[in-house]
């Protein structure tokens, strides 16, 4: 079962606001942060024009939030250079999505935005 309407609203109010905050209006045609909801997960990407074809967009993974309904917890993942999602060990899970979104936005270890 996918995320509920309530959970989708929480995603929009937290992840969506972070994406807007990290996508300055004057640069949105060059680079922006977006998110996609896929079943129980929310994936955040950096979107920019492809270097060899500016009419195409390329999405680089930034972070992934995964909701587990049985534990009612969100887990946070980051993309390593092996191109696989890995649990973000400094703060791997929380019952509040907001807590994990704040960690991604602060990015204290440079794992998400470099």
C-alpha positions as CSV (number, residue, x, y, z in Angstrom):
1,X,0.0,0.0,0.0
2,X,1.3,3.4,-0.9
3,X,1.5,6.4,1.3
4,X,-1.8,7.7,2.7
5,X,-3.2,11.2,1.8
6,X,-2.1,12.4,5.2
7,X,1.4,11.1,4.8
8,X,1.6,12.6,1.3
9,X,0.6,16.0,2.8
10,X,3.4,15.7,5.4
11,X,5.8,14.9,2.5
12,X,4.6,18.0,0.6
13,X,5.0,20.2,3.7
14,X,8.5,19.0,4.6
15,X,10.3,17.6,1.6
16,X,8.5,19.9,-0.8
17,X,9.5,23.0,1.2
18,X,13.1,21.9,1.5
19,X,13.2,21.4,-2.3
20,X,11.8,24.9,-2.8
21,X,14.2,26.4,-0.3
22,X,17.2,24.7,-2.0
23,X,16.0,25.8,-5.5
24,X,16.6,29.6,-5.7
25,X,14.0,31.2,-8.1
26,X,16.7,32.9,-10.2
27,X,18.5,29.5,-10.9
28,X,15.5,27.2,-11.4
29,X,16.1,26.9,-15.1
30,X,19.7,25.8,-14.5
31,X,19.4,23.7,-11.3
32,X,16.6,22.7,-8.9
33,X,15.9,20.1,-6.2
34,X,12.9,17.9,-6.9
35,X,11.3,14.9,-5.2
36,X,9.3,11.9,-6.4
37,X,7.0,9.6,-4.3
38,X,7.4,5.9,-5.2
39,X,5.2,3.6,-3.1
40,X,6.5,4.0,0.5
41,X,9.6,6.0,-0.4
42,X,10.3,9.6,-1.3
43,X,13.4,10.2,-3.4
44,X,15.1,13.6,-3.7
45,X,17.1,14.6,-6.8
46,X,19.1,17.4,-8.1
47,X,17.8,18.2,-11.6
48,X,19.8,20.1,-14.2
49,X,20.3,20.3,-18.0
50,X,22.4,17.5,-19.4
51,X,25.9,18.8,-20.2
52,X,26.0,17.5,-23.8
53,X,22.3,18.2,-24.5
54,X,20.9,21.2,-22.6
55,X,17.3,20.4,-23.8
56,X,17.3,17.2,-21.7
57,X,17.2,17.1,-18.0
58,X,19.4,14.8,-15.8
59,X,18.5,13.8,-12.2
60,X,21.2,13.1,-9.7
61,X,20.0,11.2,-6.5
62,X,20.4,13.2,-3.3
63,X,18.4,11.4,-0.5
64,X,15.8,8.8,0.0
65,X,13.2,8.6,2.8
66,X,11.5,5.2,3.3
67,X,8.4,4.8,5.5
68,X,7.8,1.5,7.2
69,X,4.2,1.2,8.3
70,X,4.7,-1.6,10.8
71,X,7.2,0.5,12.9
72,X,5.7,3.8,11.9
73,X,9.2,5.1,11.3
74,X,11.0,6.9,8.4
75,X,14.4,5.8,7.4
76,X,17.0,8.0,5.7
77,X,19.3,6.8,2.9
78,X,22.1,8.5,1.0
79,X,23.6,7.6,-2.4
80,X,27.3,6.5,-2.2
81,X,29.7,6.5,-5.0
82,X,28.8,2.8,-5.7
83,X,25.4,4.2,-6.9
84,X,23.5,2.3,-4.2
85,X,21.4,3.6,-1.4
86,X,23.0,3.2,2.0
87,X,21.4,3.9,5.4
88,X,22.6,7.3,6.7
89,X,24.3,6.2,10.0
90,X,24.5,9.5,11.9
91,X,20.7,9.7,11.9
92,X,19.2,6.6,10.2
93,X,15.5,6.7,11.4
94,X,12.9,8.8,13.1
95,X,9.1,8.7,13.7
96,X,9.1,12.3,12.4
97,X,9.9,12.9,8.7
98,X,10.7,16.5,9.6
99,X,13.7,15.5,11.7
100,X,15.2,13.6,8.8
101,X,14.5,16.4,6.3
102,X,16.2,18.9,8.6
103,X,19.3,16.6,8.6
104,X,19.4,16.5,4.8
105,X,18.9,20.3,4.6
106,X,21.7,20.9,7.1
107,X,23.9,18.2,5.5
108,X,26.5,18.4,8.3
109,X,28.7,15.6,6.8
110,X,28.4,16.6,3.1
111,X,26.7,13.3,2.2
112,X,23.7,14.8,0.4
113,X,24.7,18.0,-1.4
114,X,28.5,17.7,-1.1
